[in-house]
Amino acid sequence: MTSTPLAAVSSRGIAHEATTFRRPAKGDRVHMNGALVDEFGDSGDCCVFREWRHTTDPSCAGVEARAR
């Protein structure tokens, strides 16, 4: 996994992440790219963590994104 900081403003940070792995059961190679947005409180602890991803995972074909 790699992550690259894109911006830091006040208490918020934005980064790009990318990873590649193989599914153990089928051996499918999966690529994922995403964006991360973190917000930090006065104590420096992460208060909000948001994550968006795009994947080439064949098992996700036709699956719509859903809120968690």
N, CA, C and O atoms as a GROMACS GRO file, in nm:
protein
  272
    1MET      N    1   0.084  -0.117   0.000
    1MET     CA    2   0.000   0.000   0.000
    1MET      C    3   0.089   0.123   0.000
    1MET      O    4   0.190   0.129   0.070
    2THR      N    5   0.049   0.219  -0.079
    2THR     CA    6   0.118   0.348  -0.077
    2THR      C    7   0.015   0.456  -0.047
    2THR      O    8  -0.102   0.443  -0.083
    3SER      N    9   0.059   0.559   0.017
    3SER     CA   10  -0.028   0.674   0.037
    3SER      C   11   0.054   0.800   0.017
    3SER      O   12   0.168   0.811   0.060
    4THR      N   13  -0.009   0.897  -0.051
    4THR     CA   14   0.058   1.021  -0.086
    4THR      C   15  -0.023   1.138  -0.034
    4THR      O   16  -0.137   1.156  -0.076
    5PRO      N   17   0.034   1.218   0.056
    5PRO     CA   18  -0.037   1.337   0.102
    5PRO      C   19  -0.063   1.432  -0.015
    5PRO      O   20   0.026   1.456  -0.096
    6LEU      N   21  -0.184   1.486  -0.022
    6LEU     CA   22  -0.219   1.580  -0.127
    6LEU      C   23  -0.235   1.722  -0.073
    6LEU      O   24  -0.201   1.819  -0.140
    7ALA      N   25  -0.288   1.732   0.049
    7ALA     CA   26  -0.311   1.865   0.106
    7ALA      C   27  -0.327   1.854   0.257
    7ALA      O   28  -0.369   1.751   0.310
    8ALA      N   29  -0.294   1.962   0.324
    8ALA     CA   30  -0.316   1.974   0.469
    8ALA      C   31  -0.358   2.118   0.495
    8ALA      O   32  -0.282   2.211   0.467
    9VAL      N   33  -0.477   2.135   0.548
    9VAL     CA   34  -0.528   2.268   0.577
    9VAL      C   35  -0.588   2.265   0.716
    9VAL      O   36  -0.680   2.188   0.744
   10SER      N   37  -0.535   2.349   0.803
   10SER     CA   38  -0.583   2.358   0.940
   10SER      C   39  -0.582   2.219   1.004
   10SER      O   40  -0.476   2.161   1.023
   11SER      N   41  -0.699   2.165   1.036
   11SER     CA   42  -0.706   2.035   1.104
   11SER      C   43  -0.746   1.922   1.010
   11SER      O   44  -0.785   1.814   1.056
   12ARG      N   45  -0.738   1.944   0.879
   12ARG     CA   46  -0.781   1.843   0.782
   12ARG      C   47  -0.666   1.802   0.692
   12ARG      O   48  -0.586   1.886   0.649
   13GLY      N   49  -0.658   1.672   0.664
   13GLY     CA   50  -0.558   1.620   0.571
   13GLY      C   51  -0.625   1.539   0.462
   13GLY      O   52  -0.724   1.471   0.486
   14ILE      N   53  -0.570   1.547   0.340
   14ILE     CA   54  -0.624   1.473   0.226
   14ILE      C   55  -0.509   1.394   0.162
   14ILE      O   56  -0.400   1.448   0.143
   15ALA      N   57  -0.535   1.267   0.130
   15ALA     CA   58  -0.430   1.183   0.072
   15ALA      C   59  -0.489   1.088  -0.032
   15ALA      O   60  -0.609   1.060  -0.032
   16HIS      N   61  -0.402   1.041  -0.120
   16HIS     CA   62  -0.437   0.937  -0.218
   16HIS      C   63  -0.375   0.807  -0.168
   16HIS      O   64  -0.263   0.807  -0.117
   17GLU      N   65  -0.447   0.697  -0.184
   17GLU     CA   66  -0.391   0.566  -0.148
   17GLU      C   67  -0.406   0.471  -0.266
   17GLU      O   68  -0.500   0.483  -0.345
   18ALA      N   69  -0.314   0.377  -0.276
   18ALA     CA   70  -0.321   0.274  -0.380
   18ALA      C   71  -0.264   0.145  -0.324
   18ALA      O   72  -0.167   0.145  -0.248
   19THR      N   73  -0.326   0.035  -0.361
   19THR     CA   74  -0.278  -0.096  -0.317
   19THR      C   75  -0.313  -0.202  -0.420
   19THR      O   76  -0.408  -0.186  -0.496
   20THR      N   77  -0.236  -0.308  -0.423
   20THR     CA   78  -0.260  -0.422  -0.509
   20THR      C   79  -0.239  -0.549  -0.426
   20THR      O   80  -0.144  -0.559  -0.349
   21PHE      N   81  -0.330  -0.644  -0.443
   21PHE     CA   82  -0.314  -0.771  -0.371
   21PHE      C   83  -0.384  -0.880  -0.449
   21PHE      O   84  -0.454  -0.853  -0.547
   22ARG      N   85  -0.366  -1.004  -0.406
   22ARG     CA   86  -0.433  -1.119  -0.468
   22ARG      C   87  -0.530  -1.180  -0.368
   22ARG      O   88  -0.501  -1.192  -0.249
   23ARG      N   89  -0.647  -1.218  -0.418
   23ARG     CA   90  -0.745  -1.289  -0.335
   23ARG      C   91  -0.694  -1.432  -0.317
   23ARG      O   92  -0.666  -1.499  -0.415
   24PRO      N   93  -0.682  -1.479  -0.192
   24PRO     CA   94  -0.628  -1.613  -0.168
   24PRO      C   95  -0.709  -1.725  -0.234
   24PRO      O   96  -0.650  -1.818  -0.289
   25ALA      N   97  -0.840  -1.718  -0.230
   25ALA     CA   98  -0.923  -1.829  -0.280
   25ALA      C   99  -0.909  -1.849  -0.431
   25ALA      O  100  -0.898  -1.962  -0.478
   26LYS      N  101  -0.911  -1.738  -0.507
   26LYS     CA  102  -0.911  -1.750  -0.653
   26LYS      C  103  -0.781  -1.702  -0.718
   26LYS      O  104  -0.755  -1.733  -0.834
   27GLY      N  105  -0.702  -1.630  -0.645
   27GLY     CA  106  -0.579  -1.576  -0.701
   27GLY      C  107  -0.599  -1.453  -0.787
   27GLY      O  108  -0.506  -1.406  -0.852
   28ASP      N  109  -0.723  -1.398  -0.787
   28ASP     CA  110  -0.750  -1.277  -0.864
   28ASP      C  111  -0.665  -1.162  -0.812
   28ASP      O  112  -0.654  -1.141  -0.692
   29ARG      N  113  -0.606  -1.087  -0.905
   29ARG     CA  114  -0.529  -0.969  -0.870
   29ARG      C  115  -0.625  -0.850  -0.861
   29ARG      O  116  -0.703  -0.825  -0.953
   30VAL      N  117  -0.619  -0.778  -0.750
   30VAL     CA  118  -0.710  -0.667  -0.726
   30VAL      C  119  -0.629  -0.538  -0.708
   30VAL      O  120  -0.531  -0.535  -0.634
   31HIS      N  121  -0.670  -0.434  -0.778
   31HIS     CA  122  -0.608  -0.301  -0.764
   31HIS      C  123  -0.712  -0.209  -0.699
   31HIS      O  124  -0.829  -0.211  -0.737
   32MET      N  125  -0.670  -0.131  -0.602
   32MET     CA  126  -0.759  -0.033  -0.541
   32MET      C  127  -0.691   0.102  -0.535
   32MET      O  128  -0.573   0.113  -0.499
   33ASN      N  129  -0.766   0.205  -0.571
   33ASN     CA  130  -0.722   0.344  -0.558
   33ASN      C  131  -0.826   0.415  -0.473
   33ASN      O  132  -0.945   0.384  -0.480
   34GLY      N  133  -0.782   0.509  -0.394
   34GLY     CA  134  -0.878   0.578  -0.311
   34GLY      C  135  -0.831   0.714  -0.265
   34GLY      O  136  -0.716   0.753  -0.285
   35ALA      N  137  -0.923   0.784  -0.202
   35ALA     CA  138  -0.894   0.914  -0.142
   35ALA      C  139  -0.930   0.906   0.005
   35ALA      O  140  -1.031   0.845   0.043
   36LEU      N  141  -0.849   0.968   0.088
   36LEU     CA  142  -0.871   0.972   0.232
   36LEU      C  143  -0.882   1.117   0.276
   36LEU      O  144  -0.806   1.202   0.231
   37VAL      N  145  -0.977   1.144   0.365
   37VAL     CA  146  -0.989   1.277   0.426
   37VAL      C  147  -0.997   1.255   0.576
   37VAL      O  148  -1.087   1.186   0.624
   38ASP      N  149  -0.905   1.313   0.650
   38ASP     CA  150  -0.901   1.301   0.796
   38ASP      C  151  -0.917   1.438   0.859
   38ASP      O  152  -0.867   1.538   0.807
   39GLU      N  153  -0.988   1.443   0.971
   39GLU     CA  154  -1.001   1.566   1.048
   39GLU      C  155  -0.954   1.537   1.190
   39GLU      O  156  -0.988   1.434   1.248
   40PHE      N  157  -0.875   1.629   1.243
   40PHE     CA  158  -0.813   1.610   1.374
   40PHE      C  159  -0.863   1.714   1.474
   40PHE      O  160  -0.884   1.830   1.441
   41GLY      N  161  -0.881   1.668   1.598
   41GLY     CA  162  -0.923   1.757   1.706
   41GLY      C  163  -0.805   1.832   1.765
   41GLY      O  164  -0.691   1.813   1.723
   42ASP      N  165  -0.833   1.917   1.862
   42ASP     CA  166  -0.729   1.997   1.927
   42ASP      C  167  -0.622   1.910   1.992
   42ASP      O  168  -0.506   1.952   2.003
   43SER      N  169  -0.659   1.789   2.036
   43SER     CA  170  -0.564   1.699   2.101
   43SER      C  171  -0.473   1.628   2.000
   43SER      O  172  -0.375   1.564   2.039
   44GLY      N  173  -0.505   1.641   1.870
   44GLY     CA  174  -0.428   1.572   1.767
   44GLY      C  175  -0.484   1.437   1.730
   44GLY      O  176  -0.434   1.372   1.638
   45ASP      N  177  -0.588   1.393   1.801
   45ASP     CA  178  -0.652   1.265   1.769
   45ASP      C  179  -0.741   1.280   1.646
   45ASP      O  180  -0.801   1.385   1.624
   46CYS      N  181  -0.750   1.175   1.567
   46CYS     CA  182  -0.837   1.174   1.450
   46CYS      C  183  -0.982   1.167   1.497
   46CYS      O  184  -1.020   1.076   1.570
   47CYS      N  185  -1.063   1.263   1.455
   47CYS     CA  186  -1.205   1.268   1.492
   47CYS      C  187  -1.294   1.217   1.382
   47CYS      O  188  -1.399   1.158   1.408
   48VAL      N  189  -1.253   1.240   1.257
   48VAL     CA  190  -1.332   1.198   1.140
   48VAL      C  191  -1.237   1.134   1.040
   48VAL      O  192  -1.131   1.188   1.009
   49PHE      N  193  -1.277   1.018   0.989
   49PHE     CA  194  -1.200   0.948   0.887
   49PHE      C  195  -1.295   0.914   0.774
   49PHE      O  196  -1.391   0.839   0.795
   50ARG      N  197  -1.270   0.967   0.654
   50ARG     CA  198  -1.354   0.937   0.539
   50ARG      C  199  -1.267   0.871   0.434
   50ARG      O  200  -1.150   0.905   0.417
   51GLU      N  201  -1.326   0.775   0.363
   51GLU     CA  202  -1.249   0.697   0.266
   51GLU      C  203  -1.337   0.666   0.145
   51GLU      O  204  -1.452   0.624   0.160
   52TRP      N  205  -1.283   0.687   0.027
   52TRP     CA  206  -1.350   0.652  -0.098
   52TRP      C  207  -1.255   0.564  -0.176
   52TRP      O  208  -1.135   0.590  -0.180
   53ARG      N  209  -1.309   0.459  -0.238
   53ARG     CA  210  -1.222   0.366  -0.313
   53ARG      C  211  -1.283   0.329  -0.447
   53ARG      O  212  -1.405   0.328  -0.465
   54HIS      N  213  -1.195   0.298  -0.538
   54HIS     CA  214  -1.231   0.239  -0.666
   54HIS      C  215  -1.151   0.110  -0.677
   54HIS      O  216  -1.032   0.108  -0.644
   55THR      N  217  -1.215   0.003  -0.723
   55THR     CA  218  -1.146  -0.126  -0.731
   55THR      C  219  -1.168  -0.193  -0.865
   55THR      O  220  -1.269  -0.170  -0.932
   56THR      N  221  -1.074  -0.275  -0.903
   56THR     CA  222  -1.089  -0.359  -1.022
   56THR      C  223  -1.123  -0.503  -0.982
   56THR      O  224  -1.111  -0.594  -1.063
   57ASP      N  225  -1.165  -0.522  -0.858
   57ASP     CA  226  -1.199  -0.655  -0.808
   57ASP      C  227  -1.315  -0.714  -0.890
   57ASP      O  228  -1.424  -0.657  -0.890
   58PRO      N  229  -1.293  -0.827  -0.959
   58PRO     CA  230  -1.400  -0.886  -1.041
   58PRO      C  231  -1.524  -0.922  -0.961
   58PRO      O  232  -1.634  -0.922  -1.016
   59SER      N  233  -1.510  -0.953  -0.833
   59SER     CA  234  -1.626  -0.991  -0.753
   59SER      C  235  -1.715  -0.871  -0.720
   59SER      O  236  -1.825  -0.888  -0.669
   60CYS      N  237  -1.668  -0.748  -0.749
   60CYS     CA  238  -1.748  -0.628  -0.722
   60CYS      C  239  -1.819  -0.577  -0.847
   60CYS      O  240  -1.886  -0.474  -0.841
   61ALA      N  241  -1.805  -0.645  -0.957
   61ALA     CA  242  -1.867  -0.600  -1.082
   61ALA      C  243  -2.018  -0.584  -1.063
   61ALA      O  244  -2.086  -0.676  -1.019
   62GLY      N  245  -2.068  -0.466  -1.098
   62GLY     CA  246  -2.211  -0.440  -1.089
   62GLY      C  247  -2.260  -0.403  -0.951
   62GLY      O  248  -2.380  -0.380  -0.934
   63VAL      N  249  -2.173  -0.397  -0.852
   63VAL     CA  250  -2.213  -0.363  -0.716
   63VAL      C  251  -2.207  -0.212  -0.700
   63VAL      O  252  -2.104  -0.150  -0.728
   64GLU      N  253  -2.317  -0.152  -0.655
   64GLU     CA  254  -2.318  -0.007  -0.635
   64GLU      C  255  -2.261   0.027  -0.498
   64GLU      O  256  -2.268  -0.053  -0.404
   65ALA      N  257  -2.203   0.146  -0.489
   65ALA     CA  258  -2.148   0.193  -0.361
   65ALA      C  259  -2.261   0.210  -0.261
   65ALA      O  260  -2.373   0.243  -0.299
   66ARG      N  261  -2.232   0.187  -0.136
   66ARG     CA  262  -2.331   0.205  -0.031
   66ARG      C  263  -2.267   0.271   0.090
   66ARG      O  264  -2.149   0.251   0.118
   67ALA      N  265  -2.344   0.350   0.158
   67ALA     CA  266  -2.295   0.418   0.279
   67ALA      C  267  -2.281   0.316   0.390
   67ALA      O  268  -2.361   0.223   0.402
   68ARG      N  269  -2.178   0.336   0.473
   68ARG     CA  270  -2.157   0.246   0.586
   68ARG      C  271  -2.184   0.318   0.714
   68ARG      O  272  -2.172   0.259   0.821
   0.00000   0.00000   0.00000
